């Protein structure tokens, strides 16, 4: 059963949200999702770029108006 | 791992450059690129143990913005790069010599030791070299 962990990185500037995501990915199981909440616009582009490079799976990116949710599944 | 390791030579103590070096090093290290950072000349000052943020980071207008907005601390980013990626950091032995500093006066846990420029440059021939 996969789980979803939420990382609240709102208010953090680049590369804070990405680093928090990476630290969190180390602690979850393969198949688990991490949802990063971010107010940093760069996160929306940077996270998919990083995910593609290192081989995890990108989930949805949701625009909540004042912040984004970026969902990543641990694939390895 | 990416084919080419990244070598970052930092010789300016300007906050903006230290911040950029920390951002590049940490992001590259966690993106499966091997990173080697070499701290020389005035860039060694901000790495001294026990400084307040104002003592540690001297820079231009953007430095104040980084402090006011609480951008991720450069020393913390270097630490995260080492923790989460494949990254080494060395202090320039000449810089420590001329200042009369010992290695234990630098922030703990950040450095993998001292190195001479010749060795760093020779290693850097196998990758991309960025100077800040």
N, CA and C atoms of all chains as a GROMACS GRO file, in nm:
protein
  624
    1UNK      N    1   0.087  -0.120   0.000
    1UNK     CA    2   0.000   0.000   0.000
    1UNK      C    3   0.090   0.124   0.000
    2UNK      N    4   0.081   0.206  -0.106
    2UNK     CA    5   0.168   0.324  -0.109
    2UNK      C    6   0.111   0.435  -0.020
    3UNK      N    7   0.202   0.518   0.027
    3UNK     CA    8   0.161   0.626   0.117
    3UNK      C    9   0.198   0.760   0.057
    4UNK      N   10   0.132   0.866   0.107
    4UNK     CA   11   0.168   1.001   0.062
    4UNK      C   12   0.212   1.084   0.180
    5UNK      N   13   0.331   1.142   0.166
    5UNK     CA   14   0.384   1.229   0.271
    5UNK      C   15   0.380   1.372   0.217
    6UNK      N   16   0.335   1.465   0.298
    6UNK     CA   17   0.328   1.606   0.255
    6UNK      C   18   0.443   1.684   0.317
    7UNK      N   19   0.516   1.756   0.230
    7UNK     CA   20   0.626   1.842   0.276
    7UNK      C   21   0.581   1.986   0.256
    8UNK      N   22   0.570   2.060   0.362
    8UNK     CA   23   0.528   2.200   0.350
    8UNK      C   24   0.651   2.289   0.338
    9UNK      N   25   0.686   2.324   0.213
    9UNK     CA   26   0.804   2.408   0.189
    9UNK      C   27   0.761   2.549   0.150
   10UNK      N   28   0.637   2.585   0.186
   10UNK     CA   29   0.589   2.720   0.152
   10UNK      C   30   0.675   2.823   0.226
   11UNK      N   31   0.715   2.927   0.152
   11UNK     CA   32   0.799   3.031   0.212
   11UNK      C   33   0.947   3.006   0.189
   12UNK      N   34   0.983   2.886   0.147
   12UNK     CA   35   1.126   2.856   0.123
   12UNK      C   36   1.162   2.895  -0.020
   13UNK      N   37   1.281   2.949  -0.036
   13UNK     CA   38   1.328   2.989  -0.169
   13UNK      C   39   1.419   2.881  -0.228
   14UNK      N   40   1.433   2.888  -0.362
   14UNK     CA   41   1.518   2.794  -0.438
   14UNK      C   42   1.658   2.786  -0.377
   15UNK      N   43   1.719   2.670  -0.359
   15UNK     CA   44   1.667   2.538  -0.392
   15UNK      C   45   1.605   2.467  -0.270
   16UNK      N   46   1.553   2.543  -0.175
   16UNK     CA   47   1.497   2.485  -0.052
   16UNK      C   48   1.394   2.375  -0.076
   17UNK      N   49   1.287   2.401  -0.154
   17UNK     CA   50   1.184   2.297  -0.173
   17UNK      C   51   1.240   2.169  -0.237
   18UNK      N   52   1.331   2.184  -0.333
   18UNK     CA   53   1.391   2.066  -0.397
   18UNK      C   54   1.472   1.986  -0.296
   19UNK      N   55   1.551   2.057  -0.214
   19UNK     CA   56   1.634   1.986  -0.117
   19UNK      C   57   1.547   1.915  -0.013
   20UNK      N   58   1.437   1.979   0.025
   20UNK     CA   59   1.346   1.914   0.122
   20UNK      C   60   1.283   1.790   0.061
   21UNK      N   61   1.247   1.798  -0.068
   21UNK     CA   62   1.191   1.682  -0.137
   21UNK      C   63   1.291   1.567  -0.139
   22UNK      N   64   1.416   1.598  -0.173
   22UNK     CA   65   1.518   1.494  -0.185
   22UNK      C   66   1.544   1.428  -0.050
   23UNK      N   67   1.551   1.510   0.055
   23UNK     CA   68   1.573   1.455   0.190
   23UNK      C   69   1.457   1.363   0.227
   24UNK      N   70   1.333   1.405   0.192
   24UNK     CA   71   1.215   1.324   0.226
   24UNK      C   72   1.212   1.193   0.148
   25UNK      N   73   1.256   1.199   0.020
   25UNK     CA   74   1.254   1.078  -0.063
   25UNK      C   75   1.344   0.969  -0.006
   26UNK      N   76   1.450   1.012   0.061
   26UNK     CA   77   1.542   0.914   0.121
   26UNK      C   78   1.474   0.831   0.230
   27UNK      N   79   1.369   0.888   0.289
   27UNK     CA   80   1.308   0.825   0.406
   27UNK      C   81   1.183   0.744   0.377
   28UNK      N   82   1.134   0.748   0.251
   28UNK     CA   83   1.011   0.674   0.220
   28UNK      C   84   1.042   0.551   0.136
   29UNK      N   85   0.940   0.468   0.117
   29UNK     CA   86   0.956   0.344   0.041
   29UNK      C   87   0.933   0.367  -0.108
   30UNK      N   88   0.987   0.277  -0.191
   30UNK     CA   89   0.961   0.283  -0.336
   30UNK      C   90   0.810   0.268  -0.356
   31UNK      N   91   0.754   0.354  -0.442
   31UNK     CA   92   0.610   0.351  -0.466
   31UNK      C   93   0.535   0.455  -0.385
   32UNK      N   94   0.598   0.510  -0.281
   32UNK     CA   95   0.534   0.615  -0.201
   32UNK      C   96   0.539   0.749  -0.274
   33UNK      N   97   0.442   0.834  -0.244
   33UNK     CA   98   0.437   0.968  -0.304
   33UNK      C   99   0.479   1.074  -0.203
   34UNK      N  100   0.543   1.178  -0.255
   34UNK     CA  101   0.572   1.296  -0.174
   34UNK      C  102   0.500   1.413  -0.240
   35UNK      N  103   0.423   1.486  -0.163
   35UNK     CA  104   0.359   1.608  -0.215
   35UNK      C  105   0.432   1.727  -0.154
   36UNK      N  106   0.493   1.808  -0.242
   36UNK     CA  107   0.565   1.926  -0.195
   36UNK      C  108   0.475   2.048  -0.212
   37UNK      N  109   0.451   2.120  -0.103
   37UNK     CA  110   0.376   2.246  -0.112
   37UNK      C  111   0.481   2.356  -0.124
   38UNK      N  112   0.469   2.440  -0.227
   38UNK     CA  113   0.572   2.542  -0.248
   38UNK      C  114   0.512   2.672  -0.299
   39UNK      N  115   0.568   2.782  -0.251
   39UNK     CA  116   0.530   2.914  -0.303
   39UNK      C  117   0.636   2.964  -0.402
   40UNK      N  118   0.742   2.884  -0.420
   40UNK     CA  119   0.852   2.923  -0.509
   40UNK      C  120   0.820   2.878  -0.652
   41UNK      N  121   0.805   2.976  -0.743
   41UNK     CA  122   0.764   2.946  -0.881
   41UNK      C  123   0.858   2.847  -0.949
   42UNK      N  124   0.987   2.858  -0.918
   42UNK     CA  125   1.087   2.772  -0.982
   42UNK      C  126   1.063   2.625  -0.956
   43UNK      N  127   1.001   2.594  -0.843
   43UNK     CA  128   0.977   2.454  -0.804
   43UNK      C  129   0.900   2.380  -0.912
   44UNK      N  130   0.803   2.448  -0.975
   44UNK     CA  131   0.716   2.386  -1.075
   44UNK      C  132   0.797   2.334  -1.195
   45UNK      N  133   0.905   2.402  -1.228
   45UNK     CA  134   0.991   2.357  -1.338
   45UNK      C  135   1.108   2.273  -1.289
   46UNK      N  136   1.164   2.314  -1.176
   46UNK     CA  137   1.286   2.247  -1.128
   46UNK      C  138   1.261   2.102  -1.085
   47UNK      N  139   1.151   2.079  -1.016
   47UNK     CA  140   1.125   1.943  -0.965
   47UNK      C  141   1.108   1.843  -1.080
   48UNK      N  142   1.023   1.872  -1.183
   48UNK     CA  143   1.011   1.776  -1.294
   48UNK      C  144   1.144   1.752  -1.365
   49UNK      N  145   1.225   1.856  -1.377
   49UNK     CA  146   1.357   1.845  -1.441
   49UNK      C  147   1.445   1.747  -1.361
   50UNK      N  148   1.445   1.766  -1.229
   50UNK     CA  149   1.528   1.680  -1.143
   50UNK      C  150   1.476   1.536  -1.145
   51UNK      N  151   1.343   1.522  -1.139
   51UNK     CA  152   1.281   1.388  -1.137
   51UNK      C  153   1.316   1.312  -1.265
   52UNK      N  154   1.311   1.380  -1.380
   52UNK     CA  155   1.344   1.315  -1.507
   52UNK      C  156   1.490   1.275  -1.510
   53UNK      N  157   1.576   1.358  -1.453
   53UNK     CA  158   1.720   1.331  -1.457
   53UNK      C  159   1.757   1.210  -1.372
   54UNK      N  160   1.697   1.201  -1.254
   54UNK     CA  161   1.741   1.095  -1.163
   54UNK      C  162   1.654   0.969  -1.168
   55UNK      N  163   1.539   0.977  -1.239
   55UNK     CA  164   1.462   0.855  -1.262
   55UNK      C  165   1.352   0.822  -1.162
   56UNK      N  166   1.293   0.925  -1.100
   56UNK     CA  167   1.170   0.900  -1.024
   56UNK      C  168   1.050   0.926  -1.116
   57UNK      N  169   0.928   0.925  -1.060
   57UNK     CA  170   0.810   0.948  -1.146
   57UNK      C  171   0.739   1.075  -1.104
   58UNK      N  172   0.704   1.156  -1.204
   58UNK     CA  173   0.634   1.281  -1.175
   58UNK      C  174   0.484   1.253  -1.167
   59UNK      N  175   0.421   1.307  -1.064
   59UNK     CA  176   0.275   1.302  -1.056
   59UNK      C  177   0.218   1.435  -1.100
   60UNK      N  178   0.105   1.470  -1.039
   60UNK     CA  179   0.038   1.595  -1.076
   60UNK      C  180   0.110   1.718  -1.022
   61UNK      N  181   0.090   1.832  -1.090
   61UNK     CA  182   0.126   1.962  -1.035
   61UNK      C  183  -0.004   2.042  -1.026
   62UNK      N  184  -0.039   2.084  -0.907
   62UNK     CA  185  -0.167   2.154  -0.888
   62UNK      C  186  -0.142   2.298  -0.846
   63UNK      N  187  -0.206   2.391  -0.919
   63UNK     CA  188  -0.195   2.533  -0.887
   63UNK      C  189  -0.308   2.571  -0.791
   64UNK      N  190  -0.272   2.604  -0.667
   64UNK     CA  191  -0.373   2.641  -0.568
   64UNK      C  192  -0.395   2.793  -0.561
   65UNK      N  193  -0.333   2.866  -0.652
   65UNK     CA  194  -0.348   3.012  -0.651
   65UNK      C  195  -0.232   3.077  -0.577
   66UNK      N  196  -0.223   3.051  -0.447
   66UNK     CA  197  -0.113   3.114  -0.371
   66UNK      C  198   0.004   3.018  -0.348
   67UNK      N  199  -0.010   2.895  -0.391
   67UNK     CA  200   0.102   2.801  -0.384
   67UNK      C  201   0.074   2.682  -0.478
   68UNK      N  202   0.174   2.599  -0.495
   68UNK     CA  203   0.159   2.481  -0.580
   68UNK      C  204   0.177   2.353  -0.499
   69UNK      N  205   0.113   2.246  -0.547
   69UNK     CA  206   0.142   2.111  -0.498
   69UNK      C  207   0.212   2.037  -0.611
   70UNK      N  208   0.328   1.983  -0.582
   70UNK     CA  209   0.401   1.906  -0.683
   70UNK      C  210   0.418   1.765  -0.626
   71UNK      N  211   0.366   1.666  -0.700
   71UNK     CA  212   0.366   1.530  -0.646
   71UNK      C  213   0.467   1.442  -0.720
   72UNK      N  214   0.549   1.374  -0.641
   72UNK     CA  215   0.656   1.289  -0.696
   72UNK      C  216   0.645   1.150  -0.635
   73UNK      N  217   0.657   1.048  -0.720
   73UNK     CA  218   0.657   0.909  -0.669
   73UNK      C  219   0.800   0.853  -0.670
   74UNK      N  220   0.840   0.796  -0.557
   74UNK     CA  221   0.973   0.736  -0.548
   74UNK      C  222   0.976   0.609  -0.633
   75UNK      N  223   1.067   0.605  -0.732
   75UNK     CA  224   1.067   0.492  -0.826
   75UNK      C  225   1.189   0.402  -0.811
   76UNK      N  226   1.283   0.442  -0.725
   76UNK     CA  227   1.404   0.358  -0.715
   76UNK      C  228   1.468   0.373  -0.579
   77UNK      N  229   2.548   0.830  -1.238
   77UNK     CA  230   2.630   0.952  -1.232
   77UNK      C  231   2.644   1.015  -1.370
   78UNK      N  232   2.644   1.146  -1.373
   78UNK     CA  233   2.666   1.218  -1.497
   78UNK      C  234   2.811   1.195  -1.541
   79UNK      N  235   2.836   1.202  -1.673
   79UNK     CA  236   2.968   1.168  -1.723
   79UNK      C  237   3.077   1.260  -1.668
   80UNK      N  238   3.048   1.390  -1.662
   80UNK     CA  239   3.153   1.485  -1.624
   80UNK      C  240   3.133   1.540  -1.484
   81UNK      N  241   3.232   1.523  -1.396
   81UNK     CA  242   3.218   1.585  -1.265
   81UNK      C  243   3.230   1.739  -1.274
   82UNK      N  244   3.176   1.807  -1.176
   82UNK     CA  245   3.177   1.952  -1.173
   82UNK      C  246   3.276   1.999  -1.067
   83UNK      N  247   3.365   2.088  -1.107
   83UNK     CA  248   3.465   2.143  -1.014
   83UNK      C  249   3.434   2.291  -0.995
   84UNK      N  250   3.412   2.330  -0.871
   84UNK     CA  251   3.378   2.471  -0.842
   84UNK      C  252   3.489   2.533  -0.759
   85UNK      N  253   3.554   2.634  -0.818
   85UNK     CA  254   3.662   2.704  -0.750
   85UNK      C  255   3.606   2.838  -0.700
   86UNK      N  256   3.602   2.855  -0.570
   86UNK     CA  257   3.544   2.978  -0.514
   86UNK      C  258   3.656   3.061  -0.453
   87UNK      N  259   3.673   3.185  -0.503
   87UNK     CA  260   3.780   3.268  -0.446
   87UNK      C  261   3.730   3.403  -0.399
   88UNK      N  262   3.600   3.430  -0.415
   88UNK     CA  263   3.544   3.559  -0.369
   88UNK      C  264   3.467   3.538  -0.239
   89UNK      N  265   3.478   3.634  -0.149
   89UNK     CA  266   3.402   3.623  -0.024
   89UNK      C  267   3.265   3.691  -0.036
   90UNK      N  268   3.234   3.742  -0.156
   90UNK     CA  269   3.106   3.810  -0.177
   90UNK      C  270   2.991   3.712  -0.153
   91UNK      N  271   2.897   3.755  -0.071
   91UNK     CA  272   2.786   3.668  -0.033
   91UNK      C  273   2.715   3.607  -0.154
   92UNK      N  274   2.688   3.692  -0.254
   92UNK     CA  275   2.614   3.645  -0.371
   92UNK      C  276   2.688   3.529  -0.440
   93UNK      N  277   2.820   3.538  -0.445
   93UNK     CA  278   2.899   3.433  -0.512
   93UNK      C  279   2.906   3.307  -0.428
   94UNK      N  280   2.916   3.326  -0.297
   94UNK     CA  281   2.918   3.209  -0.206
   94UNK      C  282   2.782   3.138  -0.217
   95UNK      N  283   2.675   3.218  -0.222
   95UNK     CA  284   2.539   3.162  -0.232
   95UNK      C  285   2.524   3.083  -0.363
   96UNK      N  286   2.572   3.144  -0.474
   96UNK     CA  287   2.560   3.078  -0.605
   96UNK      C  288   2.641   2.948  -0.606
   97UNK      N  289   2.760   2.952  -0.547
   97UNK     CA  290   2.843   2.830  -0.541
   97UNK      C  291   2.771   2.722  -0.462
   98UNK      N  292   2.709   2.761  -0.351
   98UNK     CA  293   2.638   2.664  -0.267
   98UNK      C  294   2.517   2.607  -0.340
   99UNK      N  295   2.445   2.693  -0.413
   99UNK     CA  296   2.328   2.646  -0.487
   99UNK      C  297   2.369   2.550  -0.599
  100UNK      N  298   2.473   2.589  -0.674
  100UNK     CA  299   2.517   2.503  -0.784
  100UNK      C  300   2.569   2.370  -0.732
  101UNK      N  301   2.652   2.378  -0.628
  101UNK     CA  302   2.713   2.256  -0.574
  101UNK      C  303   2.606   2.161  -0.522
  102UNK      N  304   2.512   2.213  -0.444
  102UNK     CA  305   2.414   2.125  -0.382
  102UNK      C  306   2.317   2.066  -0.486
  103UNK      N  307   2.271   2.150  -0.578
  103UNK     CA  308   2.175   2.101  -0.678
  103UNK      C  309   2.243   2.000  -0.772
  104UNK      N  310   2.366   2.029  -0.814
  104UNK     CA  311   2.437   1.934  -0.901
  104UNK      C  312   2.462   1.803  -0.826
  105UNK      N  313   2.503   1.813  -0.700
  105UNK     CA  314   2.536   1.691  -0.624
  105UNK      C  315   2.414   1.601  -0.608
  106UNK      N  316   2.297   1.661  -0.586
  106UNK     CA  317   2.178   1.578  -0.570
  106UNK      C  318   2.118   1.535  -0.704
  107UNK      N  319   2.177   1.585  -0.813
  107UNK     CA  320   2.130   1.548  -0.947
  107UNK      C  321   2.226   1.449  -1.012
  108UNK      N  322   2.292   1.372  -0.927
  108UNK     CA  323   2.379   1.265  -0.973
  108UNK      C  324   2.501   1.313  -1.050
  109UNK      N  325   2.549   1.432  -1.017
  109UNK     CA  326   2.676   1.480  -1.071
  109UNK      C  327   2.775   1.483  -0.956
  110UNK      N  328   2.895   1.433  -0.981
  110UNK     CA  329   2.998   1.439  -0.878
  110UNK      C  330   3.049   1.583  -0.871
  111UNK      N  331   3.056   1.638  -0.750
  111UNK     CA  332   3.094   1.779  -0.734
  111UNK      C  333   3.215   1.790  -0.642
  112UNK      N  334   3.310   1.876  -0.682
  112UNK     CA  335   3.427   1.903  -0.598
  112UNK      C  336   3.439   2.054  -0.582
  113UNK      N  337   3.435   2.100  -0.458
  113UNK     CA  338   3.442   2.244  -0.431
  113UNK      C  339   3.577   2.275  -0.367
  114UNK      N  340   3.639   2.383  -0.416
  114UNK     CA  341   3.769   2.426  -0.364
  114UNK      C  342   3.756   2.571  -0.319
  115UNK      N  343   3.782   2.595  -0.192
  115UNK     CA  344   3.764   2.730  -0.136
  115UNK      C  345   3.900   2.794  -0.116
  116UNK      N  346   3.922   2.908  -0.185
  116UNK     CA  347   4.053   2.973  -0.175
  116UNK      C  348   4.038   3.125  -0.157
  117UNK      N  349   4.151   3.193  -0.144
  117UNK     CA  350   4.157   3.340  -0.130
  117UNK      C  351   4.055   3.388  -0.024
  118UNK      N  352   3.990   3.500  -0.051
  118UNK     CA  353   3.898   3.559   0.047
  118UNK      C  354   3.776   3.474   0.074
  119UNK      N  355   3.749   3.379  -0.016
  119UNK     CA  356   3.630   3.294   0.003
  119UNK      C  357   3.641   3.210   0.130
  120UNK      N  358   3.761   3.202   0.187
  120UNK     CA  359   3.778   3.121   0.308
  120UNK      C  360   3.714   3.191   0.430
  121UNK      N  361   3.710   3.326   0.429
  121UNK     CA  362   3.659   3.399   0.547
  121UNK      C  363   3.520   3.354   0.593
  122UNK      N  364   3.422   3.343   0.502
  122UNK     CA  365   3.286   3.305   0.549
  122UNK      C  366   3.278   3.164   0.607
  123UNK      N  367   3.385   3.086   0.590
  123UNK     CA  368   3.380   2.948   0.638
  123UNK      C  369   3.439   2.933   0.779
  124UNK      N  370   3.470   3.049   0.841
  124UNK     CA  371   3.525   3.042   0.977
  124UNK      C  372   3.414   3.005   1.074
  125UNK      N  373   3.450   2.923   1.169
  125UNK     CA  374   3.358   2.879   1.275
  125UNK      C  375   3.305   2.996   1.358
  126UNK      N  376   3.184   2.986   1.405
  126UNK     CA  377   3.134   3.075   1.510
  126UNK      C  378   3.100   3.218   1.471
  127UNK      N  379   3.073   3.245   1.343
  127UNK     CA  380   3.038   3.381   1.302
  127UNK      C  381   2.885   3.398   1.300
  128UNK      N  382   2.840   3.522   1.324
  128UNK     CA  383   2.697   3.551   1.306
  128UNK      C  384   2.674   3.567   1.155
  129UNK      N  385   2.547   3.569   1.112
  129UNK     CA  386   2.518   3.584   0.969
  129UNK      C  387   2.578   3.713   0.914
  130UNK      N  388   2.569   3.822   0.991
  130UNK     CA  389   2.621   3.950   0.943
  130UNK      C  390   2.773   3.949   0.932
  131UNK      N  391   2.838   3.877   1.021
  131UNK     CA  392   2.985   3.866   1.012
  131UNK      C  393   3.024   3.773   0.898
  132UNK      N  394   2.944   3.671   0.876
  132UNK     CA  395   2.978   3.568   0.777
  132UNK      C  396   2.958   3.617   0.633
  133UNK      N  397   2.846   3.685   0.610
  133UNK     CA  398   2.811   3.717   0.472
  133UNK      C  399   2.822   3.866   0.444
  134UNK      N  400   2.922   3.902   0.362
  134UNK     CA  401   2.942   4.041   0.319
  134UNK      C  402   2.916   4.047   0.170
  135UNK      N  403   2.835   4.141   0.127
  135UNK     CA  404   2.808   4.146  -0.016
  135UNK      C  405   2.744   4.275  -0.058
  136UNK      N  406   2.681   4.271  -0.174
  136UNK     CA  407   2.618   4.389  -0.231
  136UNK      C  408   2.470   4.395  -0.193
  137UNK      N  409   2.394   4.463  -0.277
  137UNK     CA  410   2.252   4.484  -0.246
  137UNK      C  411   2.175   4.354  -0.233
  138UNK      N  412   2.215   4.258  -0.320
  138UNK     CA  413   2.139   4.133  -0.321
  138UNK      C  414   2.164   4.050  -0.195
  139UNK      N  415   2.279   4.073  -0.135
  139UNK     CA  416   2.311   4.003  -0.010
  139UNK      C  417   2.207   4.036   0.097
  140UNK      N  418   2.172   4.164   0.104
  140UNK     CA  419   2.073   4.206   0.204
  140UNK      C  420   1.938   4.142   0.176
  141UNK      N  421   1.903   4.132   0.046
  141UNK     CA  422   1.776   4.068   0.009
  141UNK      C  423   1.777   3.921   0.052
  142UNK      N  424   1.889   3.854   0.027
  142UNK     CA  425   1.900   3.712   0.066
  142UNK      C  426   1.880   3.697   0.216
  143UNK      N  427   1.939   3.791   0.294
  143UNK     CA  428   1.924   3.784   0.441
  143UNK      C  429   1.782   3.817   0.483
  144UNK      N  430   1.726   3.925   0.425
  144UNK     CA  431   1.591   3.968   0.465
  144UNK      C  432   1.487   3.862   0.433
  145UNK      N  433   1.502   3.797   0.316
  145UNK     CA  434   1.402   3.699   0.272
  145UNK      C  435   1.429   3.559   0.328
  146UNK      N  436   1.536   3.549   0.403
  146UNK     CA  437   1.574   3.420   0.463
  146UNK      C  438   1.589   3.310   0.356
  147UNK      N  439   1.666   3.343   0.253
  147UNK     CA  440   1.699   3.241   0.151
  147UNK      C  441   1.779   3.131   0.220
  148UNK      N  442   1.776   3.010   0.165
  148UNK     CA  443   1.850   2.900   0.230
  148UNK      C  444   1.995   2.941   0.256
  149UNK      N  445   2.042   2.915   0.377
  149UNK     CA  446   2.178   2.951   0.416
  149UNK      C  447   2.281   2.874   0.332
  150UNK      N  448   2.382   2.947   0.282
  150UNK     CA  449   2.480   2.885   0.193
  150UNK      C  450   2.553   2.768   0.261
  151UNK      N  451   2.589   2.785   0.388
  151UNK     CA  452   2.662   2.677   0.457
  151UNK      C  453   2.575   2.552   0.470
  152UNK      N  454   2.445   2.576   0.493
  152UNK     CA  455   2.351   2.465   0.505
  152UNK      C  456   2.337   2.393   0.369
  153UNK      N  457   2.337   2.471   0.260
  153UNK     CA  458   2.326   2.410   0.126
  153UNK      C  459   2.449   2.324   0.096
  154UNK      N  460   2.567   2.374   0.131
  154UNK     CA  461   2.688   2.292   0.111
  154UNK      C  462   2.675   2.161   0.191
  155UNK      N  463   2.628   2.175   0.313
  155UNK     CA  464   2.612   2.058   0.400
  155UNK      C  465   2.513   1.957   0.340
  156UNK      N  466   2.401   2.009   0.289
  156UNK     CA  467   2.300   1.921   0.228
  156UNK      C  468   2.355   1.852   0.104
  157UNK      N  469   2.434   1.926   0.024
  157UNK     CA  470   2.495   1.868  -0.096
  157UNK      C  471   2.582   1.749  -0.059
  158UNK      N  472   2.658   1.765   0.050
  158UNK     CA  473   2.746   1.656   0.094
  158UNK      C  474   2.667   1.538   0.148
  159UNK      N  475   2.562   1.572   0.221
  159UNK     CA  476   2.481   1.470   0.286
  159UNK      C  477   2.400   1.388   0.185
  160UNK      N  478   2.343   1.457   0.087
  160UNK     CA  479   2.247   1.393  -0.003
  160UNK      C  480   2.307   1.356  -0.139
  161UNK      N  481   2.427   1.403  -0.168
  161UNK     CA  482   2.486   1.376  -0.299
  161UNK      C  483   2.631   1.334  -0.287
  162UNK      N  484   2.698   1.332  -0.402
  162UNK     CA  485   2.838   1.291  -0.406
  162UNK      C  486   2.920   1.419  -0.421
  163UNK      N  487   2.966   1.472  -0.310
  163UNK     CA  488   3.032   1.603  -0.313
  163UNK      C  489   3.148   1.610  -0.213
  164UNK      N  490   3.258   1.670  -0.255
  164UNK     CA  491   3.369   1.694  -0.162
  164UNK      C  492   3.396   1.844  -0.154
  165UNK      N  493   3.451   1.887  -0.041
  165UNK     CA  494   3.491   2.027  -0.025
  165UNK      C  495   3.632   2.030   0.033
  166UNK      N  496   3.716   2.113  -0.028
  166UNK     CA  497   3.852   2.128   0.023
  166UNK      C  498   3.885   2.276   0.042
  167UNK      N  499   3.960   2.303   0.147
  167UNK     CA  500   4.010   2.439   0.169
  167UNK      C  501   4.149   2.447   0.107
  168UNK      N  502   4.180   2.562   0.051
  168UNK     CA  503   4.310   2.583  -0.012
  168UNK      C  504   4.417   2.594   0.098
  169UNK      N  505   4.520   2.512   0.087
  169UNK     CA  506   4.623   2.515   0.193
  169UNK      C  507   4.696   2.648   0.198
  170UNK      N  508   4.714   2.712   0.081
  170UNK     CA  509   4.780   2.842   0.079
  170UNK      C  510   4.699   2.948   0.154
  171UNK      N  511   4.566   2.946   0.132
  171UNK     CA  512   4.480   3.046   0.199
  171UNK      C  513   4.490   3.031   0.351
  172UNK      N  514   4.488   2.907   0.398
  172UNK     CA  515   4.499   2.884   0.543
  172UNK      C  516   4.637   2.927   0.593
  173UNK      N  517   4.739   2.895   0.515
  173UNK     CA  518   4.876   2.930   0.554
  173UNK      C  519   4.894   3.080   0.571
  174UNK      N  520   4.852   3.157   0.471
  174UNK     CA  521   4.876   3.302   0.479
  174UNK      C  522   4.795   3.367   0.591
  175UNK      N  523   4.682   3.308   0.624
  175UNK     CA  524   4.602   3.363   0.734
  175UNK      C  525   4.648   3.310   0.870
  176UNK      N  526   4.728   3.206   0.866
  176UNK     CA  527   4.772   3.144   0.991
  176UNK      C  528   4.660   3.066   1.058
  177UNK      N  529   4.564   3.022   0.977
  177UNK     CA  530   4.451   2.946   1.031
  177UNK      C  531   4.482   2.796   1.028
  178UNK      N  532   4.426   2.726   1.126
  178UNK     CA  533   4.431   2.580   1.123
  178UNK      C  534   4.298   2.531   1.067
  179UNK      N  535   4.298   2.408   1.018
  179UNK     CA  536   4.176   2.350   0.960
  179UNK      C  537   4.060   2.347   1.060
  180UNK      N  538   4.093   2.331   1.188
  180UNK     CA  539   3.985   2.321   1.287
  180UNK      C  540   3.920   2.456   1.320
  181UNK      N  541   3.967   2.563   1.254
  181UNK     CA  542   3.901   2.693   1.271
  181UNK      C  543   3.786   2.709   1.171
  182UNK      N  544   3.776   2.613   1.079
  182UNK     CA  545   3.669   2.618   0.978
  182UNK      C  546   3.545   2.545   1.032
  183UNK      N  547   3.430   2.578   0.976
  183UNK     CA  548   3.304   2.515   1.016
  183UNK      C  549   3.318   2.363   1.016
  184UNK      N  550   3.276   2.304   1.124
  184UNK     CA  551   3.293   2.159   1.141
  184UNK      C  552   3.208   2.077   1.042
  185UNK      N  553   3.265   1.970   0.993
  185UNK     CA  554   3.188   1.875   0.912
  185UNK      C  555   3.170   1.912   0.767
  186UNK      N  556   3.224   2.028   0.728
  186UNK     CA  557   3.201   2.073   0.590
  186UNK      C  558   3.316   2.032   0.497
  187UNK      N  559   3.436   2.034   0.551
  187UNK     CA  560   3.554   2.012   0.466
  187UNK      C  561   3.607   1.869   0.476
  188UNK      N  562   3.660   1.825   0.361
  188UNK     CA  563   3.724   1.693   0.356
  188UNK      C  564   3.874   1.706   0.371
  189UNK      N  565   3.920   1.826   0.404
  189UNK     CA  566   4.062   1.849   0.424
  189UNK      C  567   4.113   1.967   0.343
  190UNK      N  568   4.246   1.982   0.340
  190UNK     CA  569   4.311   2.089   0.264
  190UNK      C  570   4.368   2.030   0.137
  191UNK      N  571   4.386   2.118   0.039
  191UNK     CA  572   4.436   2.073  -0.090
  191UNK      C  573   4.515   2.187  -0.152
  192UNK      N  574   4.614   2.153  -0.234
  192UNK     CA  575   4.684   2.256  -0.310
  192UNK      C  576   4.613   2.278  -0.443
  193UNK      N  577   4.636   2.395  -0.500
  193UNK     CA  578   4.571   2.430  -0.626
  193UNK      C  579   4.613   2.336  -0.740
  194UNK      N  580   4.738   2.295  -0.736
  194UNK     CA  581   4.790   2.208  -0.844
  194UNK      C  582   4.709   2.078  -0.853
  195UNK      N  583   4.686   2.018  -0.736
  195UNK     CA  584   4.610   1.892  -0.732
  195UNK      C  585   4.466   1.916  -0.780
  196UNK      N  586   4.405   2.026  -0.730
  196UNK     CA  587   4.267   2.054  -0.769
  196UNK      C  588   4.256   2.074  -0.920
  197UNK      N  589   4.349   2.152  -0.977
  197UNK     CA  590   4.344   2.178  -1.121
  197UNK      C  591   4.370   2.051  -1.202
  198UNK      N  592   4.458   1.968  -1.152
  198UNK     CA  593   4.487   1.844  -1.222
  198UNK      C  594   4.364   1.753  -1.222
  199UNK      N  595   4.295   1.744  -1.106
  199UNK     CA  596   4.170   1.666  -1.099
  199UNK      C  597   4.063   1.726  -1.191
  200UNK      N  598   4.062   1.860  -1.198
  200UNK     CA  599   3.956   1.929  -1.274
  200UNK      C  600   3.966   1.905  -1.424
  201UNK      N  601   4.079   1.854  -1.469
  201UNK     CA  602   4.093   1.826  -1.612
  201UNK      C  603   3.993   1.722  -1.660
  202UNK      N  604   3.941   1.644  -1.564
  202UNK     CA  605   3.846   1.539  -1.603
  202UNK      C  606   3.702   1.589  -1.606
  203UNK      N  607   3.680   1.717  -1.575
  203UNK     CA  608   3.541   1.764  -1.570
  203UNK      C  609   3.525   1.908  -1.613
  204UNK      N  610   3.415   1.971  -1.567
  204UNK     CA  611   3.388   2.112  -1.598
  204UNK      C  612   3.433   2.196  -1.481
  205UNK      N  613   3.504   2.305  -1.510
  205UNK     CA  614   3.551   2.393  -1.402
  205UNK      C  615   3.477   2.525  -1.405
  206UNK      N  616   3.421   2.561  -1.290
  206UNK     CA  617   3.352   2.690  -1.277
  206UNK      C  618   3.424   2.770  -1.170
  207UNK      N  619   3.454   2.897  -1.198
  207UNK     CA  620   3.523   2.982  -1.100
  207UNK      C  621   3.432   3.096  -1.059
  208UNK      N  622   3.423   3.116  -0.928
  208UNK     CA  623   3.339   3.225  -0.876
  208UNK      C  624   3.422   3.313  -0.783
   0.00000   0.00000   0.00000
